[in-house]
Amino acid sequence: MFEKTEITLDELRHLVSDRALEGDTVLLNMGPQHPSTHGVLRLLLELDGELVVHCIPDIGFLHTGIEKNMEAKTYEKAAVMTDRLDYLNTVGNNLVYCLAIEKLVDLDVPPRAEAVRVILTELQRIASHLVWLGTHALDLAAMSLFLYCFRERERILDVIEMCGGQRMMATYLRPGGLWRDVPVEFEEAVRQILKDFPGRIDEYEAMLTKNPLFLERTKKIGILSKEDAIRWGATGPTLRASGVAHDLRKTQPYSGYEQYEFDVATQTDGDTYARYVVRVEEMRQSLRIVQQALDALPYGPVRSNNRKFVPPPRAELGTSMEAVIHHFKLWTEGFSAPKGSVYVAVESPRGELGVFLEGDGGPKPYRVYWRTPSFANLQILPLLSRGHLVADLVALIGTVDIVLGDVDR
Amino acid sequence: MDEHISAAVAALTDRFGAQASEFRGQFSLLLAPEHIVTACQALLDEFAFDSLAGQTAVDYWPEEQPRFHLIYLLYSFQHYQRLTLRVPINGNALSLPTIENVYPSANWYEREILDMFGVRFEGHSDLRRILMPYDWVGHPLRKDYPLGYEEVQFSFNYDEIDARKPYARE
């Protein structure tokens, strides 16, 4: 099976037009070490003067074999790897993985845990959009916005650190609920964010939304039609900016999203500016959801009481032999999931983040497949960039909002 | 069962001899590899499964017949419904037709399956490795591909790990 495969030049010839072979167009490498590629994305460009004829993405520089590694860990231990996929949306990755396990083994989640999950995922969505907004504006030469966005993002990461102990990669969400209850300062910190952020988003909009330089760079750039968006598997803001009002939080609600009132931000132009408008509006809608979830935050346990899947609290270990047995079994062997497969998807800041989880009756996942939104959305880049200037390509990489950890897994 | 899903499931069972199954409220259809393109076309045209959310494979090594199951995760933007297609593939004849012409997004998914499992797709427009370096040897997500460290043995999995441990045997 270990046959060595060599790629011949003929196999790559179809990627560029005939003009490139005659020397009529220029082949140019962009990345992997290019600041505007937001990580390690390499693009092979075929240029006619300054116009992009073909754009061939080359990915895999950040491939860490997360799917393979997860197969070798127990269900609960594998959860730490999910944070490393899309490192701007760590809570969302935990959420979808926990939902998949809960579906596979049929585990309940207490209402308080669900509400905290919603609050943190929505805050994380805002944080992710802030990074996108800052870097997107930076690519288009608006330096100051980057600093403001990162200042605000740090406030959200502080809340996540308060709960899980780390700014990123906290693995705070666990199968069956949360690692522990939120601290007492949590509510006040989130309320302060809810108070400050609407004004801050207005500030960003004042800098960009009607800025003629920004409009020049984004209007009518990279237009994606509704049909192409669906056919090519685009999801999230990229899809919604093309006129499809589709949001998994509305169409297939999970974690109690059906209780909250919010609008699905939609635009019809399908260009870079429309995607900007959609994401900014999404930040406001996320704040609305957080407000409702925080106001109605129920009291109670934050982790399921099912001892076959959830380890007992530390205090029980001193008094109950059964608790000691459960503790030992869960931390050595882990819990077993039945034979069967489930596919669960959530709306991440970038689109549909899905996990296909297959169990084989044992304590480790037999197969974990991550359907990541960045991978699917990046596939559209060649389509978007055709016929645009190289300078606009920078705006287009920003507008599909890829995270290379999410693309390469 | 939802009306839309049940119609699609009934049609595929009827026309292509697919086997339907349900697990935790999700439907999947086991389908022979020769029908995959026509089945996808029918689902797209008649049942509005207009997008391919994802595509992957599962390796059931050391079983050889069938060794792989290809998984097609379809989604309908009109009915908000999901349907999974499973296509068993023999471990000795690793190829099947591409569905790139039905769902363009399959382009990269199929490249990833080639890269990770070594399954070839006939008629694919650009079948190269996508994540691993182009001169990489082997297909990492196969079950017989080593992970690169030694697993901890417990009583419940002692024999299973022992069987695939590299000992200096006489």
Interface residues (C-beta under 8 A of the other chain):
Chain A: M1 F2 E3 K4 T5 E6 I7 E11 L12 H14 L15 I59 G60 H63 G65 E67 K68 N69 E71 A72 K103 L104 D106 I230 R231 W232 G233 V244 H246 T251 Q252 T332 E333 G340 S341 V342 Y343 A345 E352 G354 F356 E358 G362 Y366 R367 Y369 R371 F375 A376 Q379 D408 R409
Chain B: F23 R24 Q26 S28 D50 S51 L52 A53 G54 T56 V58 D59 I71 L73 F77 Y80 R82 T84 Y103 P104 S105 N107 W108 M116 G118 S125 D126 R128 R129 I130 L131 M132 P133 Y134 D135 V137 G138 H139 P140 L141 R142 D144 Y145 L147 E151 F154 F156 N157
